[in-house]
Amino acid sequence: MGDYSHIHVDPITPALGAEIRNVDLAKLSNDGLAEIRNAFTEYSVLVFRDQTLTVDQHKAFGRSFGPLHIHPGKAHLGLPGDPEIFEIHATAASKHANGEIWHSDLSCEASPPLGSMLYLRSGPAVGGDTLFCDMYAAYESLSDPMKRFLRGLHAFHDGRKDLAGYDIRLRDDQVYPRATHPVVAVHPDSGRPLLFVNPSFPVRIEELSASESDSVLDHLYRHYAQQPRFHCRVRQTPGTLVFWDNRSAQHHAVWDYFPSERCGDRVTIAGVPLQAA
Protein backbone atom coordinates (compact mmCIF):
# COMPACT_ATOMS: atom_id res chain seq x y z
CA MET A 1 0.00 0.00 0.00
CA GLY A 2 1.03 3.57 -0.59
CA ASP A 3 2.09 6.01 2.11
CA TYR A 4 -0.95 8.15 2.93
CA SER A 5 -0.70 10.89 5.54
CA HIS A 6 -3.08 13.54 4.15
CA ILE A 7 -5.98 11.26 3.29
CA HIS A 8 -7.38 8.12 4.91
CA VAL A 9 -7.64 5.10 2.58
CA ASP A 10 -10.08 2.34 3.51
CA PRO A 11 -9.82 -0.50 0.93
CA ILE A 12 -13.06 -2.13 -0.22
CA THR A 13 -11.21 -5.24 -1.44
CA PRO A 14 -7.47 -6.04 -1.33
CA ALA A 15 -6.85 -4.84 -4.89
CA LEU A 16 -9.92 -3.00 -6.20
CA GLY A 17 -11.72 -0.04 -4.72
CA ALA A 18 -11.11 2.20 -1.73
CA GLU A 19 -13.11 4.75 0.25
CA ILE A 20 -11.16 7.98 0.71
CA ARG A 21 -11.90 9.83 3.92
CA ASN A 22 -10.63 12.99 5.60
CA VAL A 23 -10.85 14.99 2.38
CA ASP A 24 -12.99 17.83 1.04
CA LEU A 25 -12.77 17.78 -2.75
CA ALA A 26 -13.80 21.44 -2.90
CA LYS A 27 -10.74 22.44 -0.81
CA LEU A 28 -8.13 19.94 -1.89
CA SER A 29 -4.49 20.53 -0.99
CA ASN A 30 -1.63 19.68 -3.35
CA ASP A 31 -0.45 17.00 -0.94
CA GLY A 32 -3.94 15.53 -0.74
CA LEU A 33 -4.24 15.50 -4.54
CA ALA A 34 -0.87 13.75 -4.88
CA GLU A 35 -2.00 11.01 -2.50
CA ILE A 36 -5.32 10.66 -4.32
CA ARG A 37 -3.33 10.13 -7.54
CA ASN A 38 -1.36 7.36 -5.85
CA ALA A 39 -4.53 5.74 -4.49
CA PHE A 40 -6.14 5.93 -7.94
CA THR A 41 -3.23 4.01 -9.46
CA GLU A 42 -3.30 1.50 -6.61
CA TYR A 43 -7.07 0.83 -6.35
CA SER A 44 -8.61 1.98 -9.70
CA VAL A 45 -11.91 2.94 -7.99
CA LEU A 46 -12.10 5.70 -5.36
CA VAL A 47 -15.19 6.62 -3.33
CA PHE A 48 -15.55 10.05 -1.71
CA ARG A 49 -18.58 10.43 0.57
CA ASP A 50 -20.31 13.47 2.08
CA GLN A 51 -19.10 15.90 -0.56
CA THR A 52 -20.76 19.20 -1.42
CA LEU A 53 -19.70 20.23 -4.92
CA THR A 54 -20.83 22.80 -7.42
CA VAL A 55 -20.60 21.90 -11.10
CA ASP A 56 -17.46 24.04 -11.41
CA GLN A 57 -15.82 22.34 -8.42
CA HIS A 58 -16.68 18.94 -9.87
CA LYS A 59 -15.07 19.95 -13.17
CA ALA A 60 -12.03 21.40 -11.41
CA PHE A 61 -11.38 18.10 -9.65
CA GLY A 62 -11.65 16.33 -13.00
CA ARG A 63 -9.23 18.76 -14.66
CA SER A 64 -6.64 18.04 -11.99
CA PHE A 65 -6.21 14.70 -13.79
CA GLY A 66 -6.28 16.05 -17.34
CA PRO A 67 -8.46 17.76 -19.97
CA LEU A 68 -12.15 16.95 -19.82
CA HIS A 69 -13.67 14.68 -22.44
CA ILE A 70 -16.74 15.77 -24.39
CA HIS A 71 -19.31 12.99 -24.70
CA PRO A 72 -19.93 12.14 -28.39
CA GLY A 73 -23.66 12.41 -27.80
CA LYS A 74 -23.10 16.12 -27.29
CA ALA A 75 -20.22 16.51 -29.75
CA HIS A 76 -21.91 14.61 -32.62
CA LEU A 77 -25.60 14.06 -31.88
CA GLY A 78 -26.56 17.47 -30.56
CA LEU A 79 -27.68 16.45 -27.08
CA PRO A 80 -28.41 19.57 -25.00
CA GLY A 81 -26.68 20.76 -21.85
CA ASP A 82 -23.18 21.43 -20.62
CA PRO A 83 -20.80 19.59 -23.01
CA GLU A 84 -18.45 18.68 -20.14
CA ILE A 85 -21.20 17.09 -18.05
CA PHE A 86 -22.95 13.83 -18.90
CA GLU A 87 -26.21 13.60 -17.00
CA ILE A 88 -27.17 10.28 -15.39
CA HIS A 89 -30.91 10.32 -14.82
CA ALA A 90 -33.36 7.43 -14.42
CA THR A 91 -36.99 7.87 -13.38
CA ALA A 92 -40.21 5.87 -13.38
CA ALA A 93 -40.69 6.99 -17.00
CA SER A 94 -37.28 5.74 -18.18
CA LYS A 95 -37.11 2.82 -20.59
CA HIS A 96 -33.39 2.37 -19.93
CA ALA A 97 -30.84 3.33 -17.29
CA ASN A 98 -27.24 4.12 -18.13
CA GLY A 99 -24.70 1.34 -17.83
CA GLU A 100 -26.86 -1.72 -17.20
CA ILE A 101 -24.23 -4.14 -18.55
CA TRP A 102 -20.49 -4.43 -17.98
CA HIS A 103 -18.63 -1.77 -19.93
CA SER A 104 -15.75 0.63 -20.13
CA ASP A 105 -16.98 4.15 -20.85
CA LEU A 106 -16.73 5.00 -24.55
CA SER A 107 -14.12 2.42 -25.43
CA CYS A 108 -15.15 3.26 -29.01
CA GLU A 109 -13.01 6.42 -28.82
CA ALA A 110 -9.57 6.31 -30.47
CA SER A 111 -8.24 7.56 -27.14
CA PRO A 112 -10.42 5.89 -24.48
CA PRO A 113 -11.15 8.13 -21.49
CA LEU A 114 -8.72 8.03 -18.57
CA GLY A 115 -11.56 7.83 -16.09
CA SER A 116 -14.95 9.10 -14.99
CA MET A 117 -16.20 10.92 -11.90
CA LEU A 118 -19.87 10.43 -11.06
CA TYR A 119 -21.30 12.78 -8.43
CA LEU A 120 -24.71 11.61 -7.22
CA ARG A 121 -27.15 14.43 -6.50
CA SER A 122 -30.24 12.36 -5.66
CA GLY A 123 -30.94 8.68 -5.37
CA PRO A 124 -33.23 5.96 -4.07
CA ALA A 125 -33.48 5.04 -0.40
CA VAL A 126 -31.96 1.66 -1.26
CA GLY A 127 -30.48 0.19 -4.42
CA GLY A 128 -28.64 1.78 -7.31
CA ASP A 129 -25.24 0.29 -6.46
CA THR A 130 -22.45 0.08 -9.03
CA LEU A 131 -20.34 -3.03 -9.56
CA PHE A 132 -16.71 -2.70 -10.64
CA CYS A 133 -14.39 -5.33 -12.08
CA ASP A 134 -10.58 -5.50 -11.88
CA MET A 135 -9.35 -5.92 -15.46
CA TYR A 136 -5.77 -6.49 -14.31
CA ALA A 137 -6.95 -9.56 -12.39
CA ALA A 138 -9.21 -10.61 -15.26
CA TYR A 139 -6.13 -10.86 -17.47
CA GLU A 140 -3.71 -12.23 -14.89
CA SER A 141 -6.04 -15.11 -13.99
CA LEU A 142 -6.12 -16.46 -17.56
CA SER A 143 -4.01 -19.48 -18.43
CA ASP A 144 -0.62 -18.86 -19.99
CA PRO A 145 -1.68 -20.34 -23.37
CA MET A 146 -4.74 -18.03 -23.45
CA LYS A 147 -2.60 -15.02 -22.56
CA ARG A 148 -0.23 -15.82 -25.43
CA PHE A 149 -3.17 -16.28 -27.80
CA LEU A 150 -4.78 -12.94 -26.90
CA ARG A 151 -1.61 -10.87 -27.14
CA GLY A 152 -1.39 -9.41 -30.62
CA LEU A 153 -5.15 -9.51 -31.19
CA HIS A 154 -7.20 -6.36 -31.75
CA ALA A 155 -10.90 -5.68 -31.19
CA PHE A 156 -13.00 -3.26 -33.21
CA HIS A 157 -15.14 -1.09 -30.88
CA ASP A 158 -18.20 0.52 -32.46
CA GLY A 159 -20.23 3.16 -30.65
CA ARG A 160 -23.29 2.31 -32.74
CA LYS A 161 -23.53 -1.04 -30.92
CA ASP A 162 -23.88 0.74 -27.58
CA LEU A 163 -26.41 3.22 -28.97
CA ALA A 164 -28.55 0.36 -30.29
CA GLY A 165 -28.87 -0.90 -26.70
CA TYR A 166 -30.69 2.37 -25.94
CA ASP A 167 -32.84 2.13 -29.11
CA ILE A 168 -30.88 4.91 -30.79
CA ARG A 169 -30.13 4.70 -34.52
CA LEU A 170 -27.95 7.23 -36.31
CA ARG A 171 -29.24 9.23 -39.23
CA ASP A 172 -27.25 9.20 -42.46
CA ASP A 173 -25.72 12.57 -41.60
CA GLN A 174 -24.60 11.55 -38.10
CA VAL A 175 -21.34 9.95 -37.01
CA TYR A 176 -20.21 8.29 -33.80
CA PRO A 177 -16.76 7.09 -32.68
CA ARG A 178 -15.36 3.73 -33.79
CA ALA A 179 -11.86 2.49 -33.02
CA THR A 180 -9.62 -0.55 -32.84
CA HIS A 181 -7.78 -1.38 -29.61
CA PRO A 182 -5.54 -4.23 -28.46
CA VAL A 183 -7.40 -6.99 -26.64
CA VAL A 184 -4.57 -6.99 -24.08
CA ALA A 185 -3.37 -3.44 -23.46
CA VAL A 186 -0.72 -1.89 -21.25
CA HIS A 187 -1.97 0.64 -18.71
CA PRO A 188 -0.26 3.94 -19.62
CA ASP A 189 0.55 4.78 -15.98
CA SER A 190 1.07 1.51 -14.13
CA GLY A 191 2.61 -0.37 -17.06
CA ARG A 192 0.56 -3.47 -16.15
CA PRO A 193 -1.26 -5.58 -18.76
CA LEU A 194 -5.06 -5.58 -18.68
CA LEU A 195 -7.95 -7.05 -20.61
CA PHE A 196 -9.64 -4.36 -22.73
CA VAL A 197 -12.84 -5.80 -24.18
CA ASN A 198 -16.39 -5.34 -22.92
CA PRO A 199 -19.91 -6.35 -24.01
CA SER A 200 -21.06 -2.81 -24.88
CA PHE A 201 -18.73 -1.73 -27.67
CA PRO A 202 -16.55 -4.43 -29.32
CA VAL A 203 -18.18 -6.09 -32.33
CA ARG A 204 -15.35 -8.39 -33.42
CA ILE A 205 -11.74 -9.43 -32.99
CA GLU A 206 -10.18 -8.43 -36.27
CA GLU A 207 -7.72 -11.31 -36.67
CA LEU A 208 -10.39 -14.02 -36.20
CA SER A 209 -13.37 -15.26 -38.16
CA ALA A 210 -16.79 -14.05 -37.04
CA SER A 211 -17.63 -17.30 -35.23
CA GLU A 212 -14.18 -17.51 -33.61
CA SER A 213 -14.42 -13.89 -32.50
CA ASP A 214 -17.86 -14.39 -30.97
CA SER A 215 -16.66 -17.47 -29.09
CA VAL A 216 -13.55 -15.79 -27.71
CA LEU A 217 -15.36 -12.61 -26.67
CA ASP A 218 -18.19 -14.56 -25.03
CA HIS A 219 -15.65 -16.63 -23.11
CA LEU A 220 -13.82 -13.54 -21.87
CA TYR A 221 -17.03 -11.79 -20.81
CA ARG A 222 -18.16 -14.83 -18.81
CA HIS A 223 -14.67 -15.21 -17.37
CA TYR A 224 -14.69 -11.89 -15.55
CA ALA A 225 -18.42 -11.32 -15.06
CA GLN A 226 -18.80 -14.58 -13.15
CA GLN A 227 -15.82 -14.14 -10.82
CA PRO A 228 -16.83 -12.23 -7.66
CA ARG A 229 -13.21 -12.14 -6.50
CA PHE A 230 -12.53 -9.63 -9.32
CA HIS A 231 -15.36 -7.35 -8.20
CA CYS A 232 -16.23 -4.67 -5.69
CA ARG A 233 -19.65 -3.13 -5.09
CA VAL A 234 -20.14 0.55 -4.30
CA ARG A 235 -23.21 1.94 -2.57
CA GLN A 236 -23.82 5.47 -3.77
CA THR A 237 -25.83 7.95 -1.74
CA PRO A 238 -26.42 11.64 -2.51
CA GLY A 239 -23.21 13.57 -2.01
CA THR A 240 -21.02 10.63 -3.02
CA LEU A 241 -18.46 11.01 -5.82
CA VAL A 242 -17.02 7.85 -7.36
CA PHE A 243 -13.89 8.12 -9.51
CA TRP A 244 -12.96 5.07 -11.57
CA ASP A 245 -10.13 4.21 -13.94
CA ASN A 246 -11.68 3.52 -17.33
CA ARG A 247 -8.81 1.29 -18.47
CA SER A 248 -8.17 -0.97 -15.47
CA ALA A 249 -11.79 -1.23 -14.28
CA GLN A 250 -15.13 -1.94 -15.89
CA HIS A 251 -18.44 -1.15 -14.25
CA HIS A 252 -22.07 -2.23 -14.23
CA ALA A 253 -24.76 0.08 -12.85
CA VAL A 254 -27.53 -1.93 -11.18
CA TRP A 255 -31.03 -0.65 -12.04
CA ASP A 256 -32.84 -2.31 -9.15
CA TYR A 257 -34.53 0.81 -7.81
CA PHE A 258 -37.39 1.27 -10.32
CA PRO A 259 -39.65 3.29 -10.05
CA SER A 260 -37.48 5.47 -7.81
CA GLU A 261 -35.35 8.25 -9.29
CA ARG A 262 -31.56 8.48 -9.50
CA CYS A 263 -29.77 11.59 -10.75
CA GLY A 264 -26.12 12.54 -11.01
CA ASP A 265 -23.49 14.34 -13.07
CA ARG A 266 -20.54 12.59 -14.67
CA VAL A 267 -17.30 14.31 -15.60
CA THR A 268 -14.96 12.30 -17.82
CA ILE A 269 -11.21 12.85 -18.25
CA ALA A 270 -9.67 12.49 -21.69
CA GLY A 271 -7.18 9.66 -22.18
CA VAL A 272 -4.49 8.52 -24.57
CA PRO A 273 -4.36 5.70 -27.16
CA LEU A 274 -3.72 2.28 -25.64
CA GLN A 275 -0.68 0.25 -26.61
CA ALA A 276 -0.60 -3.52 -26.94
CA ALA A 277 1.02 -5.57 -24.19
C-alpha positions in Angstrom: 0.0 0.0 0.0 1.0 3.6 -0.6 2.1 6.0 2.1 -1.0 8.2 2.9 -0.7 10.9 5.5 -3.1 13.5 4.1 -6.0 11.3 3.3 -7.4 8.1 4.9 -7.6 5.1 2.6 -10.1 2.3 3.5 -9.8 -0.5 0.9 -13.1 -2.1 -0.2 -11.2 -5.2 -1.4 -7.5 -6.0 -1.3 -6.9 -4.8 -4.9 -9.9 -3.0 -6.2 -11.7 0.0 -4.7 -11.1 2.2 -1.7 -13.1 4.7 0.2 -11.2 8.0 0.7 -11.9 9.8 3.9 -10.6 13.0 5.6 -10.8 15.0 2.4 -13.0 17.8 1.0 -12.8 17.8 -2.7 -13.8 21.4 -2.9 -10.7 22.4 -0.8 -8.1 19.9 -1.9 -4.5 20.5 -1.0 -1.6 19.7 -3.4 -0.4 17.0 -0.9 -3.9 15.5 -0.7 -4.2 15.5 -4.5 -0.9 13.8 -4.9 -2.0 11.0 -2.5 -5.3 10.7 -4.3 -3.3 10.1 -7.5 -1.4 7.4 -5.9 -4.5 5.7 -4.5 -6.1 5.9 -7.9 -3.2 4.0 -9.5 -3.3 1.5 -6.6 -7.1 0.8 -6.4 -8.6 2.0 -9.7 -11.9 2.9 -8.0 -12.1 5.7 -5.4 -15.2 6.6 -3.3 -15.6 10.0 -1.7 -18.6 10.4 0.6 -20.3 13.5 2.1 -19.1 15.9 -0.6 -20.8 19.2 -1.4 -19.7 20.2 -4.9 -20.8 22.8 -7.4 -20.6 21.9 -11.1 -17.5 24.0 -11.4 -15.8 22.3 -8.4 -16.7 18.9 -9.9 -15.1 20.0 -13.2 -12.0 21.4 -11.4 -11.4 18.1 -9.6 -11.6 16.3 -13.0 -9.2 18.8 -14.7 -6.6 18.0 -12.0 -6.2 14.7 -13.8 -6.3 16.1 -17.3 -8.5 17.8 -20.0 -12.1 17.0 -19.8 -13.7 14.7 -22.4 -16.7 15.8 -24.4 -19.3 13.0 -24.7 -19.9 12.1 -28.4 -23.7 12.4 -27.8 -23.1 16.1 -27.3 -20.2 16.5 -29.8 -21.9 14.6 -32.6 -25.6 14.1 -31.9 -26.6 17.5 -30.6 -27.7 16.4 -27.1 -28.4 19.6 -25.0 -26.7 20.8 -21.8 -23.2 21.4 -20.6 -20.8 19.6 -23.0 -18.5 18.7 -20.1 -21.2 17.1 -18.0 -23.0 13.8 -18.9 -26.2 13.6 -17.0 -27.2 10.3 -15.4 -30.9 10.3 -14.8 -33.4 7.4 -14.4 -37.0 7.9 -13.4 -40.2 5.9 -13.4 -40.7 7.0 -17.0 -37.3 5.7 -18.2 -37.1 2.8 -20.6 -33.4 2.4 -19.9 -30.8 3.3 -17.3 -27.2 4.1 -18.1 -24.7 1.3 -17.8 -26.9 -1.7 -17.2 -24.2 -4.1 -18.5 -20.5 -4.4 -18.0 -18.6 -1.8 -19.9 -15.7 0.6 -20.1 -17.0 4.2 -20.8 -16.7 5.0 -24.5 -14.1 2.4 -25.4 -15.2 3.3 -29.0 -13.0 6.4 -28.8 -9.6 6.3 -30.5 -8.2 7.6 -27.1 -10.4 5.9 -24.5 -11.2 8.1 -21.5 -8.7 8.0 -18.6 -11.6 7.8 -16.1 -14.9 9.1 -15.0 -16.2 10.9 -11.9 -19.9 10.4 -11.1 -21.3 12.8 -8.4 -24.7 11.6 -7.2 -27.2 14.4 -6.5 -30.2 12.4 -5.7 -30.9 8.7 -5.4 -33.2 6.0 -4.1 -33.5 5.0 -0.4 -32.0 1.7 -1.3 -30.5 0.2 -4.4 -28.6 1.8 -7.3 -25.2 0.3 -6.5 -22.5 0.1 -9.0 -20.3 -3.0 -9.6 -16.7 -2.7 -10.6 -14.4 -5.3 -12.1 -10.6 -5.5 -11.9 -9.4 -5.9 -15.5 -5.8 -6.5 -14.3 -7.0 -9.6 -12.4 -9.2 -10.6 -15.3 -6.1 -10.9 -17.5 -3.7 -12.2 -14.9 -6.0 -15.1 -14.0 -6.1 -16.5 -17.6 -4.0 -19.5 -18.4 -0.6 -18.9 -20.0 -1.7 -20.3 -23.4 -4.7 -18.0 -23.4 -2.6 -15.0 -22.6 -0.2 -15.8 -25.4 -3.2 -16.3 -27.8 -4.8 -12.9 -26.9 -1.6 -10.9 -27.1 -1.4 -9.4 -30.6 -5.2 -9.5 -31.2 -7.2 -6.4 -31.7 -10.9 -5.7 -31.2 -13.0 -3.3 -33.2 -15.1 -1.1 -30.9 -18.2 0.5 -32.5 -20.2 3.2 -30.6 -23.3 2.3 -32.7 -23.5 -1.0 -30.9 -23.9 0.7 -27.6 -26.4 3.2 -29.0 -28.6 0.4 -30.3 -28.9 -0.9 -26.7 -30.7 2.4 -25.9 -32.8 2.1 -29.1 -30.9 4.9 -30.8 -30.1 4.7 -34.5 -27.9 7.2 -36.3 -29.2 9.2 -39.2 -27.3 9.2 -42.5 -25.7 12.6 -41.6 -24.6 11.5 -38.1 -21.3 9.9 -37.0 -20.2 8.3 -33.8 -16.8 7.1 -32.7 -15.4 3.7 -33.8 -11.9 2.5 -33.0 -9.6 -0.5 -32.8 -7.8 -1.4 -29.6 -5.5 -4.2 -28.5 -7.4 -7.0 -26.6 -4.6 -7.0 -24.1 -3.4 -3.4 -23.5 -0.7 -1.9 -21.3 -2.0 0.6 -18.7 -0.3 3.9 -19.6 0.6 4.8 -16.0 1.1 1.5 -14.1 2.6 -0.4 -17.1 0.6 -3.5 -16.1 -1.3 -5.6 -18.8 -5.1 -5.6 -18.7 -8.0 -7.1 -20.6 -9.6 -4.4 -22.7 -12.8 -5.8 -24.2 -16.4 -5.3 -22.9 -19.9 -6.4 -24.0 -21.1 -2.8 -24.9 -18.7 -1.7 -27.7 -16.6 -4.4 -29.3 -18.2 -6.1 -32.3 -15.3 -8.4 -33.4 -11.7 -9.4 -33.0 -10.2 -8.4 -36.3 -7.7 -11.3 -36.7 -10.4 -14.0 -36.2 -13.4 -15.3 -38.2 -16.8 -14.1 -37.0 -17.6 -17.3 -35.2 -14.2 -17.5 -33.6 -14.4 -13.9 -32.5 -17.9 -14.4 -31.0 -16.7 -17.5 -29.1 -13.6 -15.8 -27.7 -15.4 -12.6 -26.7 -18.2 -14.6 -25.0 -15.6 -16.6 -23.1 -13.8 -13.5 -21.9 -17.0 -11.8 -20.8 -18.2 -14.8 -18.8 -14.7 -15.2 -17.4 -14.7 -11.9 -15.6 -18.4 -11.3 -15.1 -18.8 -14.6 -13.1 -15.8 -14.1 -10.8 -16.8 -12.2 -7.7 -13.2 -12.1 -6.5 -12.5 -9.6 -9.3 -15.4 -7.3 -8.2 -16.2 -4.7 -5.7 -19.6 -3.1 -5.1 -20.1 0.5 -4.3 -23.2 1.9 -2.6 -23.8 5.5 -3.8 -25.8 8.0 -1.7 -26.4 11.6 -2.5 -23.2 13.6 -2.0 -21.0 10.6 -3.0 -18.5 11.0 -5.8 -17.0 7.9 -7.4 -13.9 8.1 -9.5 -13.0 5.1 -11.6 -10.1 4.2 -13.9 -11.7 3.5 -17.3 -8.8 1.3 -18.5 -8.2 -1.0 -15.5 -11.8 -1.2 -14.3 -15.1 -1.9 -15.9 -18.4 -1.1 -14.3 -22.1 -2.2 -14.2 -24.8 0.1 -12.8 -27.5 -1.9 -11.2 -31.0 -0.7 -12.0 -32.8 -2.3 -9.2 -34.5 0.8 -7.8 -37.4 1.3 -10.3 -39.7 3.3 -10.1 -37.5 5.5 -7.8 -35.4 8.3 -9.3 -31.6 8.5 -9.5 -29.8 11.6 -10.8 -26.1 12.5 -11.0 -23.5 14.3 -13.1 -20.5 12.6 -14.7 -17.3 14.3 -15.6 -15.0 12.3 -17.8 -11.2 12.9 -18.3 -9.7 12.5 -21.7 -7.2 9.7 -22.2 -4.5 8.5 -24.6 -4.4 5.7 -27.2 -3.7 2.3 -25.6 -0.7 0.3 -26.6 -0.6 -3.5 -26.9 1.0 -5.6 -24.2 
